[in-house]
Amino acid sequence: MRRLGLCLLVMFARPAIGQQSSDRVIDAVVHDACGKRVVFLGEPPMHGFARTLEIKTEIAQRLVKSCGFNAFFIESGAYDFLNLRTKLAARQPLTQTAIAAAIGGLWAVREVEPLLPLLLDGAQRGALVLGGLDDQLGRGTYAQLEMPADLVASLAGDDKPRCLAVLQRHMLYQYTNDAPYGAEDKARILECVDKIAVSLRPRPASPARDDAMAMLDNLRRMFARDFRAAPAVGGQDFNDRDASMYENFKWWQSRLPTGSKMIVWTATNHAAKNLAGVAGLSNLVSVGSEIRRAFNGQAFVLGFSALSGSYALGRQPPRTLIAAPENSLEAKAFQGGDADTRYVDAKTLSQLGSIAARPLGADFKTARWSEVVDALVVLRQEHPPSTRSSP
């Protein structure tokens, strides 16, 4: 045991993951990820980590500018990005505000703001395809406020105002305690979704038609998880949501040039190569595992973790991270140095074997993390992000 401890100290003292500034860590990540076709930029699923977002933002910029990545997909609702695609095809102007709204509330923070000009410029020049992977609806988005009217535009007669009312009621969630959302509401929504699809099918192919059909497919998959005939068990909701994200990934990928290189910005539990060896998560099938299988080793999954600090999502009160145990990956990463950031590469992850760490939550789980991610960025201390400044 003593010899193993000495070996770990030696490993963490190597130049690849020794005392480094965040710039050197970013250099190491870009070096390892640059030649891949798909790079997942993960983060703990609680979200709300400022330093993690700053480093992810810088890595994404470097991958686009230096490594030729031409697609940016994010764990946000597909609907707003489909609307952006329709506008681009119609040569309508885009704004940073529209892109920030599409990215959504999870990442509506100052730490991500430096990414917005790059996304806007790339999208406008046709050099960067932006896509949303989730089928969930975001608050204050195009999907919530404008999509119902756009979708029902192809309907005729009484169906148009009726379906507009049905969709708007749900998108704005205008239910009450006396009349809560129920299975009958779901049935009415899906009836309207089907009517809209029937009205669109005879129309000539166009980006606007294809995008509307994709929105309807996303709505079907989202509502399929509500009021199931049998209760969801064993992570079924997670698996169905990630299966839907994989469908969206394939939809966006099919519209890219051959050989395109894609960034996927998401939580690490969705990016994970395999969750079978993680206690409590062994039944989960991530979108990352599906994409990795399809790309035959040309995918790179980066996770993030922190030794200490706090985090907060939106305007929630900050939560303090519990102290890292001495035998955890995070504690070992910072033995023998005062660096603020460490990069744990694939080789070191494999050598560490089974070890306690928390890239998948606030608590520590023991796993072979080399089977979950390809590399980890570990921060000495985290803190909550700042509220995004006004556009």
Buried (B, 14 or more C-beta within 10 A) or exposed (E): EEEEEEEBEEBBEEEBBBBBEBEBBBBBBBEBBBEBBBBBBBBBBBBBBBBBBBBBBBBBBBBBEEBEBBBBBBBBBBBBBBBBBBBBEEEEEBEBEBBBBBBBBBBBBBBBBEBBEBBBBBBEEEEBBBBBBBBBBBEEBBBBBBBBEBBBEBBEEEBBEBBBBBBBBBBEEEEEEEEEBEEEBBEBBBBBBEBBBEBBEEEEEEBBBBBBBBBBBBBBBBBBBBEEEEEEEEBBEBBBBBEBBBBBBEBBBEEBEEEBBBBBBBBBBBBBBBBBBBEEBEEBBBBBBBBBEBBEEBBBBBBBBBBBBBBBBEEEEEBEBEEBEEEBBBBBBBEEBEBBBBBBBBBBBEBBEEBBBBBBBBEBBBBBBBBBBBBBBBBBEBBBBEEBEEE
